[in-house]
């Protein structure tokens, strides 16, 4: 399933940053953002209609932006992420 949308990417101890969705699957999401995020970082995607928690599994610099692969957590495993 392909989707395009805008979110705020939130991480503990960091200001939120804008992110654009590139691709979505049942277990994960691919986004582009201006900020490099270390693999293993817990994150929250906060959009108009959805909030999703996950863990960064991939980060690569491409065409002037960082492309992140995020494994989404089931709602019962999601924890607090402050931005």
C-alpha positions as CSV (number, residue, x, y, z in Angstrom):
1,X,0.0,0.0,0.0
2,X,1.4,3.4,-0.9
3,X,0.5,6.6,0.9
4,X,1.6,10.2,1.1
5,X,1.0,12.3,4.2
6,X,2.6,14.7,6.6
7,X,3.4,14.0,10.2
8,X,5.5,15.4,13.1
9,X,8.2,13.0,14.0
10,X,8.7,13.1,17.8
11,X,11.6,11.7,19.8
12,X,12.6,12.0,23.5
13,X,14.8,15.0,24.1
14,X,14.4,16.5,20.6
15,X,12.2,19.1,19.0
16,X,9.5,17.6,16.7
17,X,10.5,17.6,13.0
18,X,8.3,17.5,9.9
19,X,8.1,14.1,8.1
20,X,6.5,13.0,4.8
21,X,5.3,9.4,4.4
22,X,6.7,7.6,1.4
23,X,5.3,4.1,1.9
24,X,3.2,2.1,4.4
25,X,2.9,-1.6,5.1
26,X,1.1,-3.6,7.9
27,X,4.2,-3.6,10.1
28,X,6.0,-0.5,9.2
29,X,6.3,2.9,7.5
30,X,8.9,4.7,5.4
31,X,9.2,8.5,5.9
32,X,11.5,11.3,4.7
33,X,12.7,14.0,7.0
34,X,15.5,16.5,7.4
35,X,16.9,15.0,10.6
36,X,19.2,12.0,10.9
37,X,17.8,9.5,13.5
38,X,19.9,6.7,14.9
39,X,18.8,3.1,14.3
40,X,17.0,1.8,17.4
41,X,15.5,5.1,18.4
42,X,11.9,5.0,19.6
43,X,9.7,7.5,17.8
44,X,6.2,8.7,17.5
45,X,4.5,9.9,14.3
46,X,1.8,12.4,15.1
47,X,-0.6,13.4,12.4
48,X,-4.1,14.9,12.0
49,X,-5.9,11.5,12.1
50,X,-3.4,9.1,13.6
51,X,-0.7,8.7,16.2
52,X,1.7,5.7,15.8
53,X,4.7,4.6,17.8
54,X,7.6,2.7,16.4
55,X,11.4,2.1,16.3
56,X,13.8,3.3,13.6
57,X,15.2,0.2,11.8
58,X,16.8,2.0,8.8
59,X,18.2,5.5,8.1
60,X,19.9,6.6,4.9
61,X,20.6,10.0,3.3
62,X,19.0,10.2,-0.2
63,X,18.4,13.2,-2.4
64,X,19.0,15.8,0.4
65,X,16.7,14.1,3.0
66,X,16.9,11.2,5.4
67,X,14.8,8.2,4.6
68,X,13.7,6.3,7.7
69,X,12.3,2.8,7.9
70,X,10.2,2.5,11.1
71,X,8.8,-0.7,12.5
72,X,5.4,0.1,14.0
73,X,4.6,-1.1,17.5
74,X,1.3,-2.7,18.5
75,X,-0.8,-0.2,20.6
76,X,-0.2,-2.3,23.7
77,X,3.6,-1.9,23.4
78,X,3.6,1.8,22.7
79,X,5.1,4.0,25.4
80,X,5.5,7.7,26.1
81,X,7.5,9.7,23.6
82,X,7.9,13.3,24.3
83,X,9.1,16.0,21.9
